[in-house]
């Protein structure tokens, strides 16, 4: 399957989710597992139907692993489910196709605003078809950041956001709307939360770093803390800040 065929497949799956969840806002939690909404299940079924028909293996936040094949789509049917359920227009479908352990193609679609971020390995990143680049901010001081999790103290930024969709927040770093994004406190992300945005950031020219220097590209349910920024100096500063926060949270040893 060519890159363009893959990209079109992901667009079709995202459109299927967009159509399927219409009318499901406000239905609340599914009751099947914590934080899962009724809309998540509807979105998951719609996306998997499209992806499975094309012969892709799928790893979904909502239904786990299904299918077989050399191409694996890591899927978050609705990233920002609470936003969707509450009527906050910041939620997305996030998909990243892996082949032989490498990211090949991704799509993160804000289904509320119809804003589409796409990337292919070596082919750059776009927002609604236009090439994007991250900001040139080099320091936390004066920057506009977003966090998943609560930082607990002020780190010198100009403004702070908590937007509720990590995939879209990574894409906002990729297009320069945010200077950086970090996962702090008790928050953790799994690959379905970040892989779609990760490829967009990489292909736009930004930097994403795991706080433990672990491999981020994997088709698993592993939990990670990561930071993304448009420049190496801002990335380094944000990682150092996030690591300090984590050390401060650890209980002191006693003898």
KELOTI-418033 format. One record per residue: x negated, y, z negated of N, C-alpha, C in turn; residue in one letter. Coordinates in Angstrom, 2 decimals. Each point is the difference from the previous one (the first is absolute). Layout:
BEGIN
R    n_c1    n_c2    n_c3   ca_c1   ca_c2   ca_c3    c_c1    c_c2    c_c3 aa
R       X       Y       Z       X       Y       Z       X       Y       Z  A
...
//
This chain:
BEGIN
R    n_c1    n_c2    n_c3   ca_c1   ca_c2   ca_c3    c_c1    c_c2    c_c3 aa
R   -0.84   -1.19    0.00    0.84    1.19    0.00   -0.88    1.25    0.00  X
R    0.24    0.92    0.91   -0.82    1.21    0.11    0.32    0.95   -1.15  X
R   -0.88    1.01   -0.20    0.24    0.99   -1.04    1.31    0.73    0.23  X
R    0.28    0.36    1.23    1.24    0.73    0.28    1.22   -0.89   -0.24  X
R   -0.11   -1.27    0.32    1.12   -0.92   -0.27    0.23   -0.13   -1.50  X
R   -1.10   -0.07   -0.76    0.12   -0.07   -1.45    0.63    1.27   -0.55  X
R   -0.46    1.15    0.49    0.54    1.27   -0.46    1.49    0.10    0.28  X
R    0.40   -0.45    1.17    1.42    0.04    0.35    0.81   -0.94   -0.88  X
R   -0.58   -1.15   -0.33    0.68   -0.94   -0.88    0.25    0.63   -1.38  X
R   -1.01    0.68   -0.53    0.16    0.64   -1.30    1.05    1.10    0.06  X
R    0.04    0.74    1.09    1.03    1.04    0.16    1.40   -0.63    0.00  X
R    0.12   -1.11    0.69    1.30   -0.68    0.06    0.43   -0.49   -1.38  X
R   -0.95   -0.53   -0.76    0.31   -0.48   -1.35    0.41    1.16   -0.90  X
R   -0.70    1.13    0.09    0.33    1.16   -0.83    1.38    0.55    0.36  X
R    0.32    0.03    1.29    1.33    0.45    0.41    1.09   -0.95   -0.52  X
R   -0.32   -1.28   -0.04    0.96   -0.97   -0.52    0.27    0.25   -1.48  X
R   -1.06    0.31   -0.75    0.17    0.33   -1.42    0.84    1.27   -0.15  X
R   -0.32    1.01    0.79    0.70    1.27   -0.07    1.51   -0.19    0.21  X
R    0.34   -0.83    0.96    1.42   -0.27    0.27    0.63   -0.84   -1.11  X
R   -0.74   -0.97   -0.51    0.55   -0.94   -0.97    0.33    0.66   -1.34  X
R   -0.81    0.97   -0.43    0.19    0.57   -1.33    1.03    1.12   -0.02  X
R    0.47    0.41    1.16    1.03    1.03    0.04    1.23   -0.45   -0.79  X
R    0.43    0.81   -0.94    1.15   -0.36   -0.81   -0.33   -0.74   -1.28  X
R   -1.28   -0.32   -0.23   -0.38   -0.74   -1.21   -0.58    0.89   -1.09  X
R   -0.10    1.30    0.24   -0.51    0.90   -1.03    0.94   -0.01   -1.21  X
R   -0.61   -0.03   -1.20    0.78    0.08   -1.22    0.53   -1.33   -0.51  X
R   -0.33   -1.09    0.65    0.50   -1.31   -0.46   -0.78   -0.52   -1.20  X
R   -1.15    0.60   -0.26   -0.75   -0.33   -1.20   -0.84   -1.26    0.12  X
R   -0.41   -0.52   -1.14   -0.93   -1.13   -0.07    0.69   -1.30    0.39  X
R   -0.81   -0.91    0.57    0.54   -1.29    0.44    0.29   -0.93   -1.16  X
R   -0.74    0.17   -1.11    0.13   -0.91   -1.14   -0.80   -1.27    0.14  X
R   -0.67   -0.18    1.14   -0.77   -1.23    0.22   -1.40    0.09   -0.57  X
R   -0.59    1.19    0.04   -1.29    0.21   -0.66   -0.13    1.49   -0.31  X
R   -0.84    0.36   -0.97   -0.11    1.39   -0.42   -0.38    0.92    1.16  X
R    0.63    1.16    0.05   -0.26    1.09    0.95    0.44   -0.31    1.43  X
R    0.58   -1.16    0.25    0.46   -0.31    1.36    1.44    0.48    0.17  X
R    0.24    0.72    1.09    1.32    0.55    0.29    0.73   -0.87    1.04  X
R    1.32    0.14    0.05    0.78   -0.67    1.04   -0.53    0.36    1.38  X
R   -0.33    1.27    0.18   -0.49    0.45    1.31   -1.29   -0.68    0.40  X
R   -0.85   -0.34   -0.98   -1.25   -0.70    0.31    0.27   -1.32    0.70  X
R    0.99   -0.73   -0.48    0.33   -1.30    0.58    0.54    0.14    1.41  X
R    0.85    0.99    0.20    0.57    0.24    1.32   -1.11    0.39    0.99  X
R   -0.89    0.89   -0.44   -1.10    0.45    0.85   -0.95   -1.15    0.33  X
R   -0.28   -0.82   -1.00   -0.91   -1.13    0.20    0.53   -0.96    1.05  X
R    1.27   -0.35   -0.10    0.59   -0.92    0.97   -0.05    0.56    1.41  X
R    0.27    1.29    0.13    0.01    0.63    1.33   -1.39    0.00    0.63  X
R   -1.02    0.34   -0.80   -1.36    0.04    0.53   -0.51   -1.38    0.36  X
R    0.23   -0.96   -0.88   -0.52   -1.36    0.23    0.65   -0.64    1.21  X
R    1.25    0.28    0.23    0.66   -0.56    1.18   -0.72    0.41    1.28  X
R   -0.41    1.25    0.09   -0.71    0.49    1.18   -1.40   -0.58    0.08  X
R   -0.72    0.03   -1.12   -1.40   -0.43   -0.01   -0.12   -1.51    0.22  X
R    0.89   -0.78   -0.62   -0.05   -1.45    0.15    0.33   -0.42    1.42  X
R    0.93    0.71    0.62    0.37   -0.33    1.38   -1.18    0.18    0.96  X
R   -0.94    0.87   -0.38   -1.18    0.23    0.83   -1.14   -0.94   -0.35  X
R    0.21   -0.89   -0.99   -1.01   -0.99   -0.35   -1.02    0.44   -1.02  X
R    0.29    1.10   -0.72   -0.95    0.46   -1.00    0.25   -0.68   -1.35  X
R   -1.07   -0.25   -0.71    0.10   -0.36   -1.41    0.24    1.30   -0.77  X
R    0.79   -0.06   -1.07    0.33    1.20   -0.76   -0.32   -0.21   -1.48  X
R   -0.64    0.99   -0.60   -0.14    0.06   -1.45    0.76    1.24   -0.45  X
R    1.13   -0.21   -0.65    0.88    1.10   -0.40    0.04    0.15   -1.51  X
R    0.09    1.24   -0.45    0.17    0.24   -1.44    1.25   -0.68   -0.52  X
R    1.04   -0.08    0.80    1.30   -0.47   -0.48    0.18   -1.50    0.10  X
R   -0.59   -0.64    0.98    0.28   -1.43    0.21   -1.25   -0.86    0.12  X
R   -1.16    0.58   -0.23   -1.22   -0.78    0.05   -0.43   -0.34    1.41  X
R   -0.63   -1.17    0.14   -0.58   -0.41    1.28    0.96   -0.89    0.76  X
R    0.11    0.26    1.30    0.85   -0.82    0.86   -0.62   -0.08    1.39  X
R    0.34   -1.06    0.71   -0.47   -0.16    1.36   -1.44   -0.47    0.09  X
R   -0.45   -0.16    1.22   -1.37   -0.42    0.29   -0.53    0.86    1.15  X
R   -1.28   -0.14    0.26   -0.58    0.73    1.12   -1.26    0.74   -0.42  X
R   -0.80    0.38    0.98   -1.27    0.67   -0.26    0.16    1.47   -0.35  X
R    1.14    0.59    0.37    0.29    1.39   -0.35    0.87    0.02   -1.25  X
R   -0.45    0.75   -1.01    0.73    0.10   -1.26    0.44    1.44   -0.20  X
R    1.29    0.21   -0.13    0.53    1.33   -0.28    0.25    0.13   -1.50  X
R   -0.75    0.91   -0.63    0.20    0.29   -1.42    1.05    1.12   -0.07  X
R    1.12   -0.28   -0.66    1.20    0.81    0.13    0.52    0.50   -1.34  X
R    0.28    1.29   -0.06    0.84    0.54   -1.07    1.24    0.56    0.68  X
R    1.13   -0.70   -0.10    1.19    0.43    0.74    0.45    1.41   -0.33  X
R    0.01    0.34   -1.31    0.25    1.37   -0.43   -1.01    0.37   -1.07  X
R   -0.96    0.81    0.36   -0.95    0.53   -0.98    0.57    1.32   -0.50  X
R    0.42    0.01   -1.26    0.72    1.14   -0.53    1.48   -0.33   -0.16  X
R    0.28   -1.22   -0.46    1.39   -0.47   -0.12    0.83    0.87   -0.94  X
R   -0.61    0.45   -1.09    0.74    0.86   -0.93    0.37    1.31    0.67  X
R   -0.94    0.57    0.77    0.32    1.21    0.75    1.20   -0.23    0.91  X
R   -0.03   -1.12    0.73    1.12   -0.30    0.90    1.31   -0.10   -0.77  X
R   -0.02   -0.77   -1.08    1.24   -0.25   -0.73    0.56    1.29   -0.62  X
R   -0.90    0.92   -0.37    0.43    1.25   -0.62    0.24    1.12    1.02  X
R   -0.25   -0.28    1.27    0.24    1.02    1.01   -1.12    0.99    0.17  X
R   -1.20   -0.35   -0.43   -1.18    0.86    0.17   -0.64   -0.37    1.34  X
R   -0.12    0.92    0.94   -0.42   -0.35    1.36   -1.51   -0.21    0.16  X
R   -0.54   -0.91   -0.79   -1.42   -0.34    0.10   -0.16   -1.49   -0.27  X
R    0.23   -0.79    1.03   -0.13   -1.45   -0.09   -0.35   -0.51    1.39  X
R   -0.61   -1.17    0.05   -0.53   -0.46    1.28    0.09   -1.50    0.14  X
R   -0.12   -0.44    1.25   -0.35   -1.39    0.29   -1.47    0.00    0.36  X
R   -0.77   -0.87   -0.64   -1.44   -0.06    0.23   -0.39   -1.40    0.46  X
R   -0.73   -0.06    1.11   -0.44   -1.29    0.55   -1.43    0.12    0.49  X
R   -0.77   -1.04   -0.24   -1.36   -0.07    0.53   -0.25   -1.43    0.48  X
R   -0.43   -0.13    1.23   -0.28   -1.32    0.58   -1.48   -0.31   -0.16  X
R   -0.27   -1.15   -0.61   -1.37   -0.48   -0.17   -0.26   -1.15    0.96  X
R   -1.22   -0.04    0.52   -0.45   -1.12    0.83   -1.40   -0.37   -0.43  X
R   -0.18   -1.24   -0.39   -1.30   -0.49   -0.48   -0.53    0.86   -1.14  X
R    0.91    0.42   -0.87   -0.41    0.76   -1.17   -0.29    1.46    0.23  X
R    0.26    0.50    1.20   -0.25    1.41    0.32    1.30    0.70    0.35  X
R    0.11    1.26   -0.39    1.15    0.79    0.39   -0.06    0.27    1.50  X
R    1.13   -0.16    0.65    0.03    0.21    1.45    0.96    1.12    0.40  X
R    1.16    0.07   -0.64    1.02    0.94    0.43    0.90    0.29   -1.19  X
R    0.43    1.26   -0.17    0.90    0.30   -1.11    1.01    1.08    0.38  X
R    1.09    0.01   -0.75    1.05    0.99    0.14    0.56    0.32   -1.38  X
R    0.09    1.28   -0.30    0.69    0.47   -1.20    1.03    1.02    0.48  X
R    1.27   -0.33   -0.17    1.08    0.85    0.52    0.81    0.57   -1.15  X
R    0.03    1.33   -0.12    0.91    0.64   -0.93    1.39   -0.07    0.61  X
R    0.82   -0.89   -0.52    1.30   -0.28    0.60    1.01    1.10   -0.27  X
R   -0.30    0.87   -0.97    0.91    1.11   -0.30   -0.20    1.16    0.97  X
R   -1.25    0.28    0.33   -0.30    1.16    0.86   -0.34   -0.41    1.43  X
R   -0.07   -1.31    0.24   -0.39   -0.52    1.32   -1.39    0.45    0.40  X
R   -0.90   -0.01   -0.96   -1.41    0.32    0.24   -0.78   -1.31    0.04  X
R   -0.76   -0.21    1.09   -0.63   -1.29    0.24   -1.52    0.14    0.06  X
R   -0.67   -0.72   -0.88   -1.46   -0.06    0.00   -0.42   -1.36    0.57  X
R   -0.93    0.03    0.95   -0.47   -1.23    0.63   -1.51    0.01    0.13  X
R   -0.59   -1.19   -0.04   -1.44   -0.12    0.18   -0.33   -1.36    0.60  X
R   -1.04   -0.04    0.81   -0.57   -1.25    0.48   -1.50    0.03   -0.25  X
R   -0.57   -1.15   -0.28   -1.42   -0.08   -0.30   -0.82    0.53    1.17  X
R   -0.75    1.05   -0.25   -0.83    0.61    1.03    0.75    0.92    0.95  X
R    1.31    0.14   -0.21    0.81    0.80    0.92    0.53    1.30   -0.57  X
R   -0.40    0.32   -1.24    0.44    1.24   -0.60    1.35   -0.12   -0.69  X
R    0.44    1.10   -0.58    1.26    0.05   -0.75    0.82    1.18    0.48  X
R    1.32   -0.17   -0.03    0.90    1.04    0.48    1.16    0.21   -0.96  X
R    0.56    1.19    0.07    1.28    0.31   -0.64    0.94    0.45    1.10  X
R    1.06   -0.76    0.20    0.94    0.26    1.09   -0.72    0.19    1.34  X
R   -1.00   -0.86    0.22   -0.70   -0.03    1.27   -1.15    0.97    0.13  X
R   -0.19    0.89   -0.97   -1.08    0.99    0.06   -1.15   -0.40   -0.91  X
R   -1.25    0.11    0.48   -1.15   -0.38   -0.83   -0.05    0.82   -1.29  X
R   -0.45   -0.64   -1.08   -0.08    0.66   -1.30   -1.41   -0.10   -0.56  X
R   -0.31    0.96   -0.89   -1.25    0.01   -0.73    0.26    0.42   -1.43  X
R   -0.80   -0.47   -0.96    0.18    0.41   -1.39   -0.54    1.41   -0.24  X
R    0.26    0.51   -1.19   -0.49    1.33   -0.35   -1.51   -0.04   -0.23  X
R   -0.59    1.18   -0.07   -1.44    0.11   -0.22   -0.34    0.34   -1.44  X
R    0.95   -0.15   -0.92   -0.25    0.30   -1.41   -1.13   -0.87   -0.54  X
R   -0.89    0.60   -0.76   -1.18   -0.72   -0.48   -0.04   -0.17   -1.51  X
R    0.95    0.58   -0.72   -0.02   -0.08   -1.46    1.43   -0.07   -0.53  X
R    0.16   -0.63   -1.16    1.30   -0.01   -0.66    0.46    1.42   -0.28  X
R   -0.93    0.85   -0.41    0.34    1.39   -0.31    0.60    0.67    1.24  X
R    1.22    0.49   -0.15    0.66    0.67    1.10    0.76   -0.91    0.94  X
R   -0.06   -1.32   -0.22    0.65   -0.94    0.90    1.44   -0.29   -0.42  X
R    0.77   -0.53    0.95    1.36   -0.47   -0.26   -0.03   -1.52    0.05  X
R    0.32   -0.61   -1.12   -0.12   -1.45   -0.16    1.36   -0.62   -0.31  X
R    0.10   -1.29    0.22    1.13   -0.77   -0.52   -0.55   -1.23   -0.69  X
R    0.77   -0.49   -0.97   -0.40   -1.18   -0.75    1.14   -1.01   -0.05  X
R   -0.37   -1.27    0.00    0.88   -1.07   -0.46   -0.48   -0.32   -1.41  X
R    0.86    0.16   -0.98   -0.41   -0.11   -1.38   -0.20    1.38   -0.61  X
R   -0.18    0.04   -1.30   -0.12    1.25   -0.74   -1.45    0.22   -0.41  X
R   -0.63    1.10    0.45   -1.41    0.20   -0.32   -0.26    0.28   -1.46  X
R    0.94    0.62   -0.71   -0.19    0.21   -1.43   -0.67    1.30   -0.37  X
R   -0.77    0.55    0.91   -0.62    1.29   -0.27   -0.32    0.71    1.31  X
R   -0.22    1.30   -0.13   -0.25    0.85    1.16   -1.41   -0.22    0.53  X
R   -0.11   -0.08    1.32   -1.30   -0.25    0.61   -0.53    1.12    0.85  X
R    0.63    1.17   -0.03   -0.53    1.14    0.73    0.65    0.29    1.33  X
R    0.99   -0.79    0.39    0.64    0.20    1.30    0.84    1.28    0.03  X
R    0.32    0.43    1.21    0.87    1.17    0.16    1.45   -0.37   -0.23  X
R    0.45   -1.12    0.59    1.37   -0.48   -0.17    0.00   -1.52    0.01  X
R    1.03   -0.55   -0.64    0.11   -1.45   -0.15    1.40   -0.45    0.41  X
R    0.07   -1.13    0.67    1.27   -0.58    0.43    0.07   -1.46   -0.46  X
R    1.23   -0.49   -0.19    0.27   -1.43   -0.20    1.20   -0.29    0.88  X
R   -0.22   -0.56    1.19    1.00   -0.04    1.05    0.75   -1.32    0.12  X
R   -0.59   -1.09   -0.49    0.76   -1.24   -0.10   -0.06   -0.95    1.18  X
R   -0.88    0.28    0.97   -0.20   -0.95    1.10   -1.48    0.03    0.36  X
R   -0.75   -0.96   -0.53   -1.44   -0.02    0.20   -0.37   -0.04    1.48  X
R    0.75   -0.75    0.79   -0.30   -0.09    1.43    0.08    1.37    0.66  X
R    1.05    0.75   -0.31    0.13    1.34    0.57   -1.02    0.97   -0.58  X
R   -0.34   -0.16   -1.27   -1.00    0.88   -0.60   -1.37   -0.22    0.63  X
R   -0.34   -1.23    0.30   -1.24   -0.26    0.73    0.04    0.66    1.38  X
R    1.13   -0.08    0.66    0.12    0.64    1.32   -0.07    1.51   -0.12  X
R    0.49    0.56   -1.11   -0.10    1.43   -0.22   -1.45    0.43   -0.19  X
R   -0.83   -0.89   -0.55   -1.44    0.27   -0.05   -0.57   -0.05    1.42  X
R    0.45   -0.95    0.77   -0.51   -0.16    1.37    0.28    1.21    0.87  X
R    1.15    0.66   -0.21    0.31    1.15    0.86   -0.29    1.34   -0.67  X
R   -0.61   -0.04   -1.21   -0.41    1.23   -0.66    1.07    0.69   -0.81  X
R    1.20   -0.59   -0.09    1.04    0.61   -0.83   -0.39   -0.05   -1.47  X
R   -0.64   -1.09   -0.40   -0.62   -0.12   -1.31   -1.51   -0.08    0.19  X
R   -0.73    0.52   -0.98   -1.45   -0.12    0.06   -0.47   -1.36   -0.48  X
R    0.74   -0.59   -0.95   -0.41   -1.30   -0.53    1.17   -0.66   -0.71  X
R   -0.13   -1.32   -0.19    0.99   -0.82   -0.69   -0.74   -1.00   -0.86  X
R    0.48   -0.20   -1.24   -0.66   -0.96   -0.87    0.98   -0.84   -0.79  X
R   -0.42   -1.20   -0.37    0.78   -0.91   -0.84   -0.66   -0.02   -1.37  X
R    0.71    0.49   -1.01   -0.60    0.19   -1.32    0.89   -0.57   -1.09  X
R   -0.48    0.09   -1.24    0.77   -0.49   -1.14    0.25   -1.49    0.10  X
R    1.22   -0.40   -0.26    0.36   -1.42    0.06    0.47   -0.43    1.38  X
R    0.06    0.91    0.94    0.51   -0.32    1.34   -0.98   -0.89    0.76  X
R    0.55   -0.88    0.80   -0.77   -0.86    0.90    0.79   -0.15    1.29  X
R   -0.70   -0.22    1.10    0.65   -0.22    1.29   -0.43   -1.34    0.57  X
R    0.92   -0.65    0.71   -0.31   -1.22    0.74   -0.18    0.34    1.48  X
R   -0.59   -0.90    0.77   -0.27    0.30    1.41    1.20    0.48    0.79  X
R    1.20   -0.52   -0.28    1.16    0.48    0.76    0.29    1.48   -0.29  X
R   -0.45    0.50   -1.17    0.20    1.41   -0.32   -0.92    0.92    0.79  X
R   -1.22   -0.47    0.28   -1.00    0.94    0.52   -0.59   -0.33    1.37  X
R    0.11   -1.24    0.48   -0.73   -0.35    1.23    0.44    0.83    1.21  X
R    1.31    0.24    0.14    0.47    0.80    1.12   -0.65    1.37    0.00  X
R   -0.01    0.65   -1.16   -0.62    1.31   -0.12   -1.51   -0.04    0.04  X
R   -0.58   -1.09   -0.47   -1.45   -0.13   -0.01   -0.58    0.10    1.40  X
R    0.58   -0.72    0.96   -0.51    0.06    1.37    0.22    1.39    0.59  X
R    1.11    0.63   -0.33    0.25    1.37    0.50   -1.08    0.95   -0.52  X
R   -0.33   -0.09   -1.28   -1.05    0.85   -0.57   -1.34   -0.28    0.66  X
R   -0.36   -1.26    0.11   -1.29   -0.36    0.61   -0.10    0.54    1.42  X
R    1.04   -0.22    0.78   -0.06    0.40    1.41    0.09    1.52    0.18  X
R    0.54    0.70   -1.00    0.03    1.45    0.06   -1.34    0.62   -0.41  X
R   -0.86   -0.81   -0.62   -1.31    0.49   -0.42   -0.14    0.22   -1.48  X
R    0.98   -0.46   -0.80   -0.06    0.14   -1.44   -0.66   -1.19   -0.67  X
R    0.02    0.02   -1.33   -0.71   -1.00   -0.81    0.96   -0.57   -1.04  X
R    0.00   -1.32   -0.14    0.77   -0.67   -1.05   -0.96   -0.92   -0.75  X
R   -0.03    0.14   -1.33   -0.94   -0.75   -0.83    0.74   -0.69   -1.13  X
R   -0.31   -1.26   -0.24    0.52   -0.73   -1.15   -0.84    0.35   -1.22  X
R    0.65    0.24   -1.14   -0.73    0.42   -1.20   -0.96   -1.07   -0.50  X
R    0.25   -1.26    0.35   -0.88   -1.09   -0.41   -0.89   -0.47    1.14  X
R   -0.02    0.78    1.09   -0.77   -0.37    1.20    0.41   -1.36    0.55  X
R    1.27   -0.34   -0.19    0.51   -1.27    0.51    0.45    0.16    1.45  X
R    0.14   -1.12    0.68    0.49   -0.01    1.38    1.49    0.33    0.01  X
R    0.39    0.99    0.77    1.40    0.42    0.06    0.79   -0.71    1.09  X
R   -0.69   -0.47    1.02    0.70   -0.61    1.14    0.18   -1.48   -0.27  X
R    1.20   -0.35   -0.44    0.30   -1.40   -0.31    1.50   -0.21    0.05  X
R    0.39   -1.20    0.39    1.42   -0.37    0.03    0.31   -0.79   -1.26  X
R    0.21    0.71   -1.09    0.24   -0.64   -1.28    0.84    0.93   -0.86  X
R    0.29   -0.45   -1.22    0.74    0.83   -0.95   -0.93    0.63   -1.02  X
R   -1.29    0.10    0.32   -0.98    0.57   -0.92    0.35    1.44   -0.35  X
R   -0.41    0.43   -1.20    0.26    1.35   -0.46   -1.27    0.83    0.03  X
R    0.13    1.23    0.48   -1.16    0.87    0.16    0.31    1.42   -0.49  X
R   -1.07    0.69   -0.39    0.04    1.44   -0.17   -0.92    0.59    1.06  X
R    0.49    1.01    0.70   -0.79    0.56    1.09    0.16    1.51    0.04  X
R   -0.91    0.64    0.70    0.04    1.43    0.22   -0.25    0.27    1.48  X
R    0.70    0.97    0.54   -0.16    0.39    1.40   -0.24    1.50    0.09  X
R   -0.88    0.39    0.92   -0.29    1.42    0.19   -0.49    0.22    1.42  X
R   -0.03    1.25    0.38   -0.43    0.33    1.36   -1.49    0.13    0.16  X
R   -0.72    0.23   -1.11   -1.46    0.17    0.07   -0.68   -0.89   -1.03  X
R   -1.26   -0.31    0.25   -0.75   -0.88   -0.90   -0.20    0.65   -1.36  X
R   -0.25    1.30   -0.05   -0.26    0.65   -1.28    1.25    0.04   -0.87  X
R    1.17    0.27    0.60    1.23   -0.01   -0.77    0.34   -1.41   -0.45  X
R   -0.23   -0.98    0.85    0.24   -1.39   -0.36   -0.84   -0.40   -1.20  X
R   -1.29    0.33    0.03   -0.90   -0.34   -1.10    0.44    0.65   -1.29  X
R    0.40    1.26    0.07    0.42    0.72   -1.21    1.29   -0.58   -0.56  X
R    0.93   -0.35    0.87    1.27   -0.56   -0.46   -0.19   -1.39   -0.60  X
R   -0.83   -0.81    0.62   -0.29   -1.33   -0.54   -0.63    0.11   -1.39  X
R   -0.94    0.92   -0.16   -0.64    0.19   -1.30    1.02    0.43   -1.05  X
R    0.90    0.89    0.37    1.04    0.46   -0.91    0.91   -1.18   -0.39  X
R    0.44   -0.78    0.99    0.89   -1.13   -0.27   -0.67   -1.05   -0.86  X
R   -1.28   -0.24    0.23   -0.72   -0.98   -0.83   -0.16    0.49   -1.43  X
R   -0.23    1.30   -0.18   -0.09    0.55   -1.35    1.33   -0.15   -0.73  X
R    1.08    0.27    0.70    1.33   -0.17   -0.60    0.20   -1.43   -0.48  X
R   -0.42   -0.94    0.81    0.19   -1.40   -0.35   -0.83   -0.37   -1.22  X
R   -1.23    0.49   -0.07   -0.84   -0.28   -1.15    0.59    0.60   -1.28  X
R    0.58    1.18    0.13    0.58    0.66   -1.17    1.21   -0.76   -0.53  X
R    0.69   -0.74    0.88    1.19   -0.75   -0.42   -0.36   -1.30   -0.70  X
R   -1.20   -0.48    0.20   -0.37   -1.28   -0.61   -0.22    0.17   -1.49  X
R    0.55   -0.93   -0.79   -0.17    0.12   -1.46   -1.45   -0.15   -0.40  X
R   -0.39    0.75   -1.01   -1.37   -0.10   -0.49   -0.21   -1.32   -0.72  X
R   -1.17   -0.59    0.17   -0.30   -1.25   -0.70   -0.28    0.27   -1.45  X
R    0.31   -0.93   -0.85   -0.26    0.14   -1.43   -0.87   -1.14   -0.47  X
R   -0.73    0.22   -1.04   -0.86   -1.04   -0.54    0.35   -0.24   -1.46  X
//
